[in-house]
Amino acid sequence: MKSRHLFAKISLLSYVFAPSLLPVLHVANNDILIKRAESLENITLNVYNWEDYMAIDSEDQSVDIPTLFHDYMLKKGKNVTIKYSTFDTNETMLSQLKIGSVSYDLICPSDYVIQKMIAEDLIVPFSDTSTPDYEQNVSPFIKDKISSIKIDGKKNIVSSYCRPYMWGTLGILYNDNYSALKSRGIDSKTMRSDLTSWLSLWDDKYDNLLAIKDSMRDSYAVGILKAYYEDFTLNDVKYEGFKTLKEKHDAKLLTDEEYNLKLTNIFNLCDDETLNNVLNELKSLKKHAFGFEVDSGKIDMAKGDKFAINIAWSGDAVFAMNQADEFSASLNNNSEKTILKYSLPDTGANIWFDGWVIPKTSQNKSLAEEFVNFLSLPDIAQLNMDYIGYTPVIAGDDILSSLKANYDIRYDSEGNYHEEYLTGKKEVKIEDIESLSDEEKDNSYFIKDVSYFFNNTISEESDSVFYISASDRYRQFDAQYPDSNILPSLCIMNDFGKQNDSMLKMWEKVKNNNLPLWSYYLILIVVILIIGFIIFIANNNHQKKKRRKQRKMERILKENKSIELFKTLTENLLPNQ
């Protein structure tokens, strides 16, 4: 006991009289823990995630999250290696999980699949206190959205089974400087006005300038917003005098929650009649489209050489904008530059999230929870955001500072505030931006408040106000963080349960090329002619071979007769021996 008290006194004296020794002692202790952990048996954490959905760079360990987590856990006395695998669709992931060839510890599905996995008892809840950094840093807006999802009429179930990772919207990415637009008499203002509505995608003026997302649910979302456009916009007899649901909401006759509930109910219709209506709309849209795409669309949009409009996830939109900006920076001719923008129609749109879940077959549940908590650290979330272009659900001062450095015109690239940066620039209202010339936009700014996302996670609530260059309206920052007034119109798409098979059949009909009847007859005739030609050629070759064989036999017979004749003559001429 005495020796323990003596050690305590010595430690206390070192804190008082030699604080400079503490960092040294801390580093020494870390080194001891790391060396001890490195000698321990290695633990493998099997992580299954979307392709291109985490900062992975084997050449630069400072941006390689598996390596960073390995180092992080060494300091905690554990030797952990992440075995990182990727999938391209939710369906592929589910199939692999059910086959069970690999026992995954942590998986990152989409929102509707998480609902499905809960229903099928494939995943287990997180422990209540397992992710303290997530709880501290997650955006309250995202947390509320996740909590509102109902399963069997009950809320807060998804929140127990999932820790959201990235979030975003499904909108319209467009290039208003695309070469073919001018020949059709479409200027940037016209295009911007058109693309505030989903209906514009069906407009003949944009024929062959649109790429459709080769994703059943995402294209279904676009189809239902068109098929039931009047239900989203027409008035309700309860509130006469208002033309649209949005007008009633703006007039405070519908709360945000009531308004969102009405839109979400329409958005998630999936009965047979609705499926048929959406099928017809998507078939019609396909006639206007350049084609289908999944991941290639963001690259094609960045290059600006295939189509002008792309139905896109917000994260892909940000990636494409960044790529296009880098390419355009090397060009001298403004007419050749590709400046991409993102539109989110306010009559209704899809908001989505991908989140981490723990399969029942996980062999390392506590370690999986530790990794999710690590990903929720603001500096790690920021690293991910900068690397992949998608928006993390994590808020907080670090994320805010990074955004200020990237987008707020009052800050430099290091995140330092400069009041003088506003000198010579004029504040404009958002609704007036489109009337400005390009030069005026460069010298103007608008104010955007994103406190809905950062509330209760930052030191100063006033810091959530951004000063954005008017020339950057509808670009990266708007794609990542929608305007607050549009939030009530953003709907989460649920799992369609028993109707999933019917929806799959509907999607197959959309993808199949339905040709007119005469074309099938023409194809049949061509096939018959081809088969007939093949038979003719084969028969002709057979006859040739038969004739060659016959001529060969005739030659052999002639040769044999000649030999016999020669033999007979020889025997008659020569005397008998």
C-alpha positions as CSV (number, residue, x, y, z in Angstrom):
1,M,0.0,0.0,0.0
2,K,2.8,2.4,0.9
3,S,4.6,1.8,-2.4
4,R,1.3,2.5,-4.3
5,H,0.9,5.8,-2.4
6,L,4.5,6.7,-3.1
7,F,4.0,6.1,-6.8
8,A,0.9,8.3,-6.8
9,K,2.8,11.1,-5.1
10,I,5.6,10.9,-7.6
11,S,3.1,10.9,-10.5
12,L,1.4,14.0,-9.0
13,L,4.7,15.8,-8.6
14,S,5.5,15.0,-12.3
15,Y,2.2,16.6,-13.3
16,V,2.9,19.7,-11.3
17,F,6.6,20.3,-11.8
18,A,7.4,18.5,-15.0
19,P,4.5,18.8,-17.4
20,S,6.9,18.7,-20.3
21,L,7.6,15.1,-19.6
22,L,4.0,14.0,-20.1
23,P,4.0,13.9,-24.0
24,V,7.2,11.9,-23.8
25,L,5.6,9.4,-21.3
26,H,2.5,9.3,-23.4
27,V,4.4,8.5,-26.6
28,A,6.5,5.9,-24.7
29,N,3.3,4.2,-23.3
30,N,1.9,4.2,-26.9
31,D,5.0,2.6,-28.3
32,I,4.8,-0.1,-25.6
33,L,1.2,-0.8,-26.4
34,I,1.8,-0.9,-30.1
35,K,4.8,-3.3,-29.8
36,R,2.8,-5.4,-27.4
37,A,-0.3,-5.4,-29.8
38,E,1.9,-6.3,-32.8
39,S,3.0,-9.4,-31.1
40,L,-0.5,-10.5,-30.5
41,E,-2.5,-12.8,-32.8
42,N,-3.9,-10.9,-35.7
43,I,-7.7,-10.4,-35.8
44,T,-9.4,-10.1,-39.2
45,L,-12.5,-7.9,-39.6
46,N,-14.4,-8.8,-42.8
47,V,-16.0,-5.6,-44.2
48,Y,-18.3,-5.7,-47.2
49,N,-19.0,-2.3,-48.9
50,W,-20.0,-0.7,-52.1
51,E,-17.3,-0.2,-54.8
52,D,-15.5,3.2,-54.6
53,Y,-17.2,4.0,-51.3
54,M,-14.3,4.4,-48.9
55,A,-10.9,6.2,-48.9
56,I,-8.7,3.3,-49.9
57,D,-5.2,4.1,-51.2
58,S,-2.5,1.4,-50.6
59,E,0.2,3.8,-51.8
60,D,-0.6,6.6,-49.4
61,Q,-1.3,5.3,-45.9
62,S,-2.5,8.7,-44.7
63,V,-5.7,8.3,-46.8
64,D,-6.1,4.5,-46.5
65,I,-8.8,3.9,-43.9
66,P,-8.1,0.2,-43.3
67,T,-4.4,1.1,-42.5
68,L,-5.5,4.0,-40.3
69,F,-7.8,1.7,-38.4
70,H,-5.1,-0.9,-37.9
71,D,-2.8,1.8,-36.4
72,Y,-5.7,3.1,-34.3
73,M,-6.4,-0.3,-32.8
74,L,-2.7,-1.0,-32.2
75,K,-2.7,2.0,-29.8
76,K,-5.6,0.3,-28.0
77,G,-3.7,-2.9,-27.7
78,K,-5.3,-4.9,-30.5
79,N,-3.8,-6.2,-33.7
80,V,-6.6,-5.8,-36.3
81,T,-6.5,-6.2,-40.1
82,I,-9.4,-5.3,-42.3
83,K,-10.3,-7.7,-45.1
84,Y,-12.1,-5.3,-47.4
85,S,-14.5,-6.7,-50.1
86,T,-16.9,-4.8,-52.4
87,F,-20.2,-5.3,-54.2
88,D,-21.9,-3.5,-57.1
89,T,-25.6,-4.0,-56.2
90,N,-27.6,-4.6,-53.1
91,E,-28.9,-7.8,-54.7
92,T,-25.4,-9.1,-55.2
93,M,-24.6,-8.4,-51.6
94,L,-27.7,-10.1,-50.3
95,S,-27.0,-13.2,-52.5
96,Q,-23.5,-13.5,-51.2
97,L,-24.6,-13.1,-47.6
98,K,-27.2,-15.8,-47.9
99,I,-24.8,-18.2,-49.7
100,G,-22.6,-17.8,-46.7
101,S,-19.3,-18.6,-48.5
102,V,-17.7,-15.7,-46.5
103,S,-18.7,-14.7,-43.0
104,Y,-18.9,-10.9,-43.1
105,D,-18.6,-8.9,-39.9
106,L,-19.9,-5.6,-41.2
107,I,-21.9,-4.7,-44.3
108,C,-23.1,-1.4,-45.8
109,P,-26.5,-1.8,-47.6
110,S,-29.0,0.8,-48.7
111,D,-32.0,2.0,-46.6
112,Y,-34.7,-0.3,-48.1
113,V,-32.4,-3.4,-48.0
114,I,-31.8,-2.7,-44.3
115,Q,-35.5,-2.9,-43.8
116,K,-35.6,-6.1,-45.7
117,M,-32.7,-7.6,-43.7
118,I,-34.5,-6.7,-40.4
119,A,-37.7,-8.4,-41.6
120,E,-35.7,-11.5,-42.6
121,D,-33.8,-11.6,-39.3
122,L,-30.4,-11.4,-41.1
123,I,-28.8,-8.7,-38.8
124,V,-28.5,-7.9,-35.1
125,P,-28.9,-4.6,-33.3
126,F,-25.9,-2.5,-32.2
127,S,-25.2,-2.4,-28.5
128,D,-26.6,0.7,-26.9
129,T,-23.2,2.3,-25.9
130,S,-21.0,0.8,-28.7
131,T,-20.8,3.9,-30.9
132,P,-20.4,7.0,-28.7
133,D,-18.7,9.1,-31.4
134,Y,-21.5,8.3,-33.9
135,E,-24.1,9.4,-31.3
136,Q,-22.1,12.6,-30.6
137,N,-21.4,13.6,-34.2
138,V,-24.3,12.3,-36.3
139,S,-26.5,15.0,-37.9
140,P,-29.8,15.4,-36.0
141,F,-31.6,15.7,-39.3
142,I,-30.3,12.3,-40.5
143,K,-31.0,10.8,-37.1
144,D,-34.7,12.0,-37.2
145,K,-35.1,10.7,-40.8
146,I,-33.9,7.3,-39.8
147,S,-36.0,7.2,-36.7
148,S,-39.1,8.0,-38.8
149,I,-38.9,4.9,-40.9
150,K,-41.7,2.5,-39.9
151,I,-41.5,-1.3,-39.8
152,D,-44.8,-3.0,-39.0
153,G,-46.1,0.5,-38.0
154,K,-43.4,1.0,-35.5
155,K,-40.7,3.7,-35.5
156,N,-37.1,3.7,-34.2
157,I,-36.5,0.1,-35.2
158,V,-34.0,0.8,-38.1
159,S,-32.0,3.1,-35.7
160,S,-31.3,0.1,-33.5
161,Y,-30.0,-2.1,-36.3
162,C,-28.1,0.5,-38.4
163,R,-25.5,3.3,-38.2
164,P,-25.9,5.5,-41.3
165,Y,-22.8,6.1,-43.3
166,M,-23.5,8.3,-46.3
167,W,-26.6,10.1,-47.5
168,G,-27.9,12.1,-50.4
169,T,-30.6,12.6,-52.9
170,L,-31.6,11.5,-56.4
171,G,-31.8,14.4,-58.8
172,I,-31.0,15.7,-62.3
173,L,-27.4,16.4,-63.3
174,Y,-27.1,18.6,-66.4
175,N,-24.7,20.3,-68.7
176,D,-26.3,23.6,-70.0
177,N,-23.2,24.2,-72.2
178,Y,-23.7,21.0,-74.2
179,S,-23.0,21.5,-77.9
180,A,-26.3,20.2,-79.2
181,L,-28.4,22.5,-77.1
182,K,-27.6,25.6,-79.1
183,S,-28.7,24.0,-82.3
184,R,-32.1,23.3,-80.7
185,G,-32.5,26.8,-79.4
186,I,-32.1,25.8,-75.7
187,D,-30.1,28.3,-73.6
188,S,-29.0,27.9,-69.9
189,K,-31.9,29.8,-68.4
190,T,-34.5,27.7,-70.3
191,M,-32.8,24.5,-69.3
192,R,-32.6,25.6,-65.7
193,S,-36.3,26.4,-65.7
194,D,-37.2,23.2,-67.4
195,L,-35.2,21.0,-65.0
196,T,-37.0,22.2,-61.9
197,S,-39.6,19.7,-62.9
198,W,-39.4,16.0,-63.5
199,L,-41.8,16.4,-66.4
200,S,-39.0,18.0,-68.5
201,L,-37.3,14.6,-68.9
202,W,-40.2,13.6,-71.2
203,D,-40.0,16.8,-73.2
204,D,-39.3,16.2,-77.0
205,K,-36.8,19.0,-77.1
206,Y,-34.4,16.8,-75.0
207,D,-34.6,13.7,-77.2
208,N,-31.5,11.6,-77.1
209,L,-29.8,14.0,-74.6
210,L,-30.8,12.0,-71.5
211,A,-29.2,9.0,-69.8
212,I,-31.5,6.9,-67.5
213,K,-30.2,5.2,-64.4
214,D,-29.9,1.5,-64.9
215,S,-31.3,0.9,-61.4
216,M,-34.8,-0.5,-60.9
217,R,-35.7,1.4,-57.8
218,D,-34.1,4.7,-58.8
219,S,-35.8,4.7,-62.2
220,Y,-39.0,3.7,-60.5
221,A,-38.8,6.8,-58.3
222,V,-38.5,9.0,-61.3
223,G,-41.4,7.1,-63.0
224,I,-43.8,7.5,-60.1
225,L,-43.0,11.2,-59.8
226,K,-44.2,11.5,-63.4
227,A,-47.1,9.0,-63.3
228,Y,-48.6,10.6,-60.2
229,Y,-47.5,14.2,-60.8
230,E,-51.0,15.5,-60.3
231,D,-51.3,13.7,-57.0
232,F,-48.1,15.4,-55.9
233,T,-49.2,18.8,-57.0
234,L,-53.0,19.1,-57.2
235,N,-55.1,20.6,-54.4
236,D,-56.8,18.7,-51.7
237,V,-60.5,19.5,-51.2
238,K,-59.9,20.1,-47.6
239,Y,-58.0,23.3,-48.4
240,E,-59.8,25.0,-51.3
241,G,-58.1,27.9,-53.0
242,F,-54.7,26.3,-53.2
243,K,-53.5,24.7,-56.4
244,T,-50.8,22.5,-55.0
245,L,-49.8,20.6,-51.9
246,K,-46.7,22.7,-51.8
247,E,-48.7,26.0,-51.8
248,K,-50.7,24.6,-48.8
249,H,-47.5,23.7,-47.1
250,D,-46.0,27.1,-47.8
251,A,-49.2,28.7,-46.4
252,K,-48.7,26.8,-43.1
253,L,-51.9,24.8,-43.6
254,L,-49.7,21.6,-43.7
255,T,-46.9,21.1,-41.2
256,D,-43.6,19.8,-42.6
257,E,-44.4,16.4,-41.1
258,E,-47.9,16.3,-42.6
259,Y,-46.7,17.4,-46.0
260,N,-43.8,14.9,-46.1
261,L,-46.2,12.1,-45.0
262,K,-48.6,12.8,-47.9
263,L,-45.7,12.9,-50.4
264,T,-44.1,9.7,-48.9
265,N,-47.4,7.8,-49.1
266,I,-47.7,8.6,-52.8
267,F,-44.0,8.0,-53.4
268,N,-44.2,4.4,-52.0
269,L,-47.3,3.3,-54.0
270,C,-46.5,-0.1,-55.5
271,D,-49.8,-1.9,-56.3
272,D,-50.3,-3.6,-59.7
273,E,-52.1,-0.6,-61.1
274,T,-49.3,1.8,-60.1
275,L,-46.6,-0.6,-61.4
276,N,-48.4,-0.6,-64.8
277,N,-48.7,3.2,-64.8
278,V,-45.0,3.6,-64.0
279,L,-44.1,1.0,-66.7
280,N,-45.8,3.1,-69.3
281,E,-44.1,6.2,-68.2
282,L,-40.7,4.6,-68.2
283,K,-41.2,3.1,-71.6
284,S,-42.1,6.5,-72.9
285,L,-39.0,8.0,-71.2
286,K,-36.8,5.3,-72.8
287,K,-37.9,6.5,-76.2
288,H,-36.4,10.0,-75.4
289,A,-33.2,8.6,-73.9
290,F,-29.7,8.1,-75.1
291,G,-29.6,4.9,-73.1
292,F,-29.1,3.3,-69.7
293,E,-26.1,3.7,-67.4
294,V,-25.1,2.8,-63.8
295,D,-21.6,4.1,-63.1
296,S,-20.4,5.3,-66.5
297,G,-22.8,8.3,-66.5
298,K,-20.7,10.4,-64.1
299,I,-17.6,10.0,-66.3
300,D,-19.5,10.7,-69.5
301,M,-21.1,13.8,-68.0
302,A,-17.7,15.1,-66.9
303,K,-16.3,14.6,-70.4
304,G,-19.4,16.4,-71.8
305,D,-19.4,14.5,-75.1
306,K,-22.3,12.0,-75.0
307,F,-25.4,13.5,-73.4
308,A,-26.5,16.6,-71.5
309,I,-28.8,15.2,-68.8
310,N,-28.3,12.4,-66.4
311,I,-30.5,11.1,-63.6
312,A,-27.9,11.0,-60.8
313,W,-27.2,10.4,-57.2
314,S,-26.0,13.5,-55.5
315,G,-22.6,12.0,-54.7
316,D,-22.0,11.0,-58.3
317,A,-23.1,14.5,-59.3
318,V,-20.4,16.0,-57.0
319,F,-17.8,13.6,-58.4
320,A,-18.7,14.5,-62.0
321,M,-18.6,18.2,-61.3
322,N,-15.2,17.9,-59.7
323,Q,-13.9,15.9,-62.7
324,A,-15.4,18.3,-65.2
325,D,-13.9,21.3,-63.4
326,E,-10.4,19.8,-63.4
327,F,-10.7,19.1,-67.2
328,S,-12.2,22.5,-68.0
329,A,-9.4,24.3,-66.0
330,S,-7.0,23.2,-68.8
331,L,-9.1,24.7,-71.6
332,N,-8.8,28.3,-72.9
333,N,-12.0,28.3,-74.8
334,N,-15.1,28.9,-72.6
335,S,-17.4,27.5,-75.2
336,E,-15.8,24.1,-74.7
337,K,-15.9,24.0,-70.9
338,T,-18.2,21.6,-69.2
339,I,-19.9,23.2,-66.1
340,L,-22.2,20.8,-64.5
341,K,-25.2,21.6,-62.3
342,Y,-27.6,19.7,-60.2
343,S,-31.4,20.1,-59.9
344,L,-33.7,18.8,-57.2
345,P,-37.3,19.4,-58.2
346,D,-39.2,20.6,-55.1
347,T,-42.5,18.8,-55.9
348,G,-40.9,15.6,-54.6
349,A,-37.6,13.7,-54.7
350,N,-35.9,10.7,-53.2
351,I,-33.6,11.0,-50.1
352,W,-31.5,7.9,-49.4
353,F,-28.9,6.7,-47.0
354,D,-26.5,3.7,-46.9
355,G,-25.7,2.4,-43.4
356,W,-23.6,-0.2,-41.6
357,V,-25.3,-3.3,-40.3
358,I,-23.9,-6.4,-38.4
359,P,-25.0,-9.8,-39.8
360,K,-26.0,-12.5,-37.4
361,T,-23.1,-14.5,-38.7
362,S,-20.5,-11.9,-37.6
363,Q,-17.6,-13.3,-35.7
364,N,-16.4,-10.0,-34.4
365,K,-19.5,-7.9,-33.4
366,S,-17.7,-5.7,-30.9
367,L,-14.8,-5.0,-33.3
368,A,-17.3,-4.2,-36.1
369,E,-18.9,-1.6,-33.8
370,E,-15.5,-0.2,-33.0
371,F,-14.8,0.3,-36.7
372,V,-18.2,2.0,-37.2
373,N,-17.3,4.3,-34.3
374,F,-13.9,5.0,-35.9
375,L,-15.6,6.0,-39.2
376,S,-17.8,8.4,-37.2
377,L,-14.7,10.4,-36.0
378,P,-15.1,13.8,-37.8
379,D,-11.5,13.7,-39.3
380,I,-12.1,10.3,-40.7
381,A,-15.6,11.3,-42.0
382,Q,-14.0,14.3,-43.7
383,L,-11.3,12.1,-45.3
384,N,-14.0,9.9,-46.7
385,M,-16.0,12.9,-48.0
386,D,-13.0,14.4,-49.7
387,Y,-12.0,11.1,-51.3
388,I,-15.3,9.7,-52.6
389,G,-17.4,12.8,-53.1
390,Y,-20.4,11.5,-51.1
391,T,-21.7,13.3,-48.0
392,P,-21.2,11.6,-44.6
393,V,-24.0,11.7,-42.0
394,I,-21.4,13.1,-39.6
395,A,-21.6,16.8,-38.7
396,G,-19.5,18.7,-36.2
397,D,-16.8,21.4,-36.3
398,D,-14.3,19.5,-38.3
399,I,-16.7,18.8,-41.2
400,L,-18.0,22.4,-41.0
401,S,-14.4,23.8,-41.2
402,S,-13.6,21.6,-44.2
403,L,-16.8,22.8,-46.0
404,K,-16.0,26.5,-45.2
405,A,-12.5,26.1,-46.7
406,N,-14.0,24.5,-49.9
407,Y,-17.1,26.6,-50.5
408,D,-17.4,29.8,-48.3
409,I,-15.9,32.7,-50.1
410,R,-14.9,34.3,-46.8
411,Y,-12.4,31.5,-46.1
412,D,-9.1,30.5,-47.7
413,S,-8.2,26.9,-48.6
414,E,-6.7,26.5,-45.1
415,G,-10.0,27.4,-43.5
416,N,-8.8,30.9,-42.3
417,Y,-11.5,33.7,-42.2
418,H,-10.8,36.8,-44.3
419,E,-13.4,39.6,-44.1
420,E,-11.8,41.5,-47.0
421,Y,-12.7,38.6,-49.3
422,L,-16.2,40.2,-49.5
423,T,-14.8,43.5,-50.8
424,G,-16.4,44.3,-54.1
425,K,-18.9,41.5,-54.0
426,K,-22.6,42.0,-53.8
427,E,-25.2,39.9,-51.9
428,V,-28.1,38.7,-54.1
429,K,-31.3,36.7,-53.4
430,I,-31.3,33.1,-54.6
431,E,-34.3,33.7,-56.8
432,D,-32.5,36.6,-58.6
433,I,-29.3,34.6,-59.5
434,E,-30.5,33.3,-62.9
435,S,-31.1,36.9,-64.1
436,L,-27.4,37.8,-63.6
437,S,-24.7,37.6,-66.3
438,D,-21.8,35.3,-65.8
439,E,-19.6,38.2,-64.8
440,E,-22.2,39.4,-62.3
441,K,-22.4,35.9,-60.8
442,D,-18.6,35.9,-60.3
443,N,-18.9,39.1,-58.3
444,S,-22.0,38.2,-56.3
445,Y,-22.8,35.8,-53.5
446,F,-25.9,34.3,-51.8
447,I,-26.3,33.2,-48.2
448,K,-27.3,29.7,-47.3
449,D,-28.1,28.3,-43.9
450,V,-27.5,24.6,-43.3
451,S,-28.2,24.6,-39.6
452,Y,-30.7,21.8,-40.1
453,F,-27.7,19.5,-40.6
454,F,-25.3,20.9,-38.1
455,N,-27.6,21.8,-35.2
456,N,-26.3,20.8,-31.8
457,T,-23.0,19.4,-33.2
458,I,-21.0,22.6,-33.6
459,S,-19.5,25.1,-31.2
460,E,-21.2,28.1,-32.6
461,E,-24.6,27.6,-34.3
462,S,-24.1,30.8,-36.4
463,D,-21.2,29.1,-38.2
464,S,-23.7,27.0,-40.2
465,V,-24.3,30.1,-42.4
466,F,-22.4,30.0,-45.7
467,Y,-21.6,32.7,-48.2
468,I,-21.5,31.0,-51.6
469,S,-20.5,32.5,-54.9
470,A,-23.5,33.0,-57.1
471,S,-21.7,31.2,-59.9
472,D,-21.7,28.1,-57.7
473,R,-25.4,28.0,-57.4
474,Y,-26.8,24.5,-58.1
475,R,-23.3,23.0,-57.9
476,Q,-21.3,20.9,-55.4
477,F,-22.4,22.5,-52.1
478,D,-26.1,22.6,-53.2
479,A,-25.9,18.9,-54.3
480,Q,-24.4,17.9,-50.9
481,Y,-26.6,20.0,-48.7
482,P,-30.1,20.7,-50.2
483,D,-31.8,24.0,-49.4
484,S,-33.7,23.8,-46.1
485,N,-37.1,24.7,-47.8
486,I,-36.9,21.5,-50.0
487,L,-36.4,19.1,-47.1
488,P,-40.1,18.4,-46.5
489,S,-40.5,17.2,-50.1
490,L,-37.7,14.6,-49.8
491,C,-39.1,11.0,-49.4
492,I,-37.5,7.8,-48.3
493,M,-38.4,4.8,-50.5
494,N,-39.4,1.7,-48.5
495,D,-38.9,-1.9,-49.2
496,F,-41.7,-3.1,-51.4
497,G,-42.1,-6.5,-49.7
498,K,-44.4,-8.9,-51.6
499,Q,-44.4,-6.6,-54.6
500,N,-40.7,-6.9,-55.2
501,D,-41.1,-9.7,-57.7
502,S,-43.8,-7.8,-59.6
503,M,-41.6,-4.7,-59.7
504,L,-38.7,-6.8,-61.1
505,K,-41.0,-8.1,-63.9
506,M,-42.0,-4.5,-64.6
507,W,-38.4,-3.5,-64.8
508,E,-37.6,-6.3,-67.2
509,K,-40.3,-5.1,-69.5
510,V,-38.8,-1.6,-69.4
511,K,-35.4,-2.9,-70.3
512,N,-36.6,-5.2,-73.1
513,N,-36.8,-3.6,-76.5
514,N,-40.4,-3.9,-77.5
515,L,-40.4,-3.7,-81.3
516,P,-43.4,-3.3,-83.6
517,L,-45.1,-6.5,-84.9
518,W,-43.9,-6.0,-88.5
519,S,-40.3,-5.9,-87.2
520,Y,-40.6,-9.3,-85.7
521,Y,-41.9,-10.7,-89.1
522,L,-38.9,-9.0,-90.7
523,I,-36.5,-10.6,-88.2
524,L,-38.2,-14.0,-88.7
525,I,-37.8,-13.7,-92.5
526,V,-34.1,-12.7,-92.2
527,V,-33.5,-15.6,-89.8
528,I,-35.2,-18.0,-92.3
529,L,-33.1,-16.6,-95.2
530,I,-29.9,-16.9,-93.1
531,I,-30.8,-20.5,-92.2
532,G,-31.7,-21.3,-95.8
533,F,-28.4,-19.7,-97.0
534,I,-26.5,-21.8,-94.5
535,I,-28.3,-25.0,-95.6
536,F,-27.7,-24.1,-99.3
537,I,-24.0,-23.5,-98.6
538,A,-23.7,-26.8,-96.6
539,N,-25.6,-28.7,-99.4
540,N,-23.4,-27.1,-102.1
541,N,-20.3,-28.1,-100.2
542,H,-21.6,-31.6,-99.7
543,Q,-22.3,-32.0,-103.5
544,K,-18.9,-30.7,-104.3
545,K,-17.3,-33.2,-102.0
546,K,-19.5,-35.9,-103.5
547,R,-18.4,-35.0,-107.0
548,R,-14.7,-34.8,-106.0
549,K,-15.0,-38.3,-104.5
550,Q,-16.7,-39.7,-107.6
551,R,-14.0,-38.2,-109.9
552,K,-11.4,-39.7,-107.6
553,M,-13.0,-43.1,-107.9
554,E,-13.2,-42.8,-111.7
555,R,-9.5,-41.9,-111.8
556,I,-8.6,-44.9,-109.7
557,L,-10.8,-47.2,-111.9
558,K,-9.1,-45.9,-115.1
559,E,-5.6,-46.3,-113.5
560,N,-6.5,-49.9,-112.5
561,K,-7.8,-50.7,-116.1
562,S,-4.6,-49.2,-117.5
563,I,-2.5,-51.4,-115.3
564,E,-4.5,-54.5,-116.2
565,L,-4.2,-53.7,-119.9
566,F,-0.4,-53.1,-119.6
567,K,-0.1,-56.4,-117.7
568,T,-2.0,-58.3,-120.4
569,L,0.0,-56.9,-123.3
570,T,3.2,-57.6,-121.5
571,E,2.3,-61.2,-120.8
572,N,1.3,-61.7,-124.5
573,L,4.4,-60.2,-126.0
574,L,7.0,-61.9,-123.8
575,P,7.8,-65.6,-124.3
576,N,7.0,-68.0,-121.6
577,Q,10.0,-68.8,-119.3
